[in-house]
Amino acid sequence: MSELTNNELAKKVRQHEETITQLVEIVASTNHRLTELDKKLSENTHTTVLT
């Protein structure tokens, strides 16, 4: 197994940090969209029940 230099390790860590940040942003965005859809669905269901 080849040894990685400190610079190579630091680069890999930065790349992983960037990937994790992107994934967290995707999860947050998806969660926001799901919350909005759930809210709209609840409003539609409530309206349907009242009519």
Secondary structure per residue as TSV (DSSP state, phi and psi in degrees):
chain	resnum	aa	ss	phi	psi
A	1	M	-	360.0	129.5
A	2	S	-	-80.2	147.7
A	3	E	-	-86.3	138.7
A	4	L	-	-95.3	144.1
A	5	T	-	-77.6	165.4
A	6	N	H	-57.2	-40.2
A	7	N	H	-64.1	-41.0
A	8	E	H	-66.2	-40.5
A	9	L	H	-65.0	-42.2
A	10	A	H	-62.7	-40.1
A	11	K	H	-63.9	-43.8
A	12	K	H	-63.5	-41.1
A	13	V	H	-62.5	-44.4
A	14	R	H	-60.6	-42.7
A	15	Q	H	-62.3	-41.9
A	16	H	H	-65.5	-41.0
A	17	E	H	-60.5	-43.3
A	18	E	H	-63.7	-42.4
A	19	T	H	-63.4	-45.2
A	20	I	H	-62.0	-41.9
A	21	T	H	-60.8	-44.5
A	22	Q	H	-61.8	-42.8
A	23	L	H	-65.1	-40.8
A	24	V	H	-63.6	-41.3
A	25	E	H	-62.9	-40.0
A	26	I	H	-64.2	-45.0
A	27	V	H	-62.7	-43.4
A	28	A	H	-63.3	-43.1
A	29	S	H	-64.4	-43.5
A	30	T	H	-63.6	-42.7
A	31	N	H	-61.2	-41.7
A	32	H	H	-62.2	-45.5
A	33	R	H	-63.5	-41.0
A	34	L	H	-65.2	-38.3
A	35	T	H	-63.1	-44.1
A	36	E	H	-63.8	-43.0
A	37	L	H	-64.3	-40.8
A	38	D	H	-63.1	-41.0
A	39	K	H	-62.5	-46.3
A	40	K	H	-63.4	-41.8
A	41	L	H	-62.7	-42.3
A	42	S	H	-62.5	-42.6
A	43	E	H	-63.8	-42.9
A	44	N	H	-65.7	-40.6
A	45	T	H	-66.0	-42.3
A	46	H	H	-63.1	-43.3
A	47	T	H	-63.9	-42.1
A	48	T	H	-63.5	-41.4
A	49	V	H	-66.1	-36.2
A	50	L	H	-73.3	-23.9
A	51	T	-	-93.8	360.0
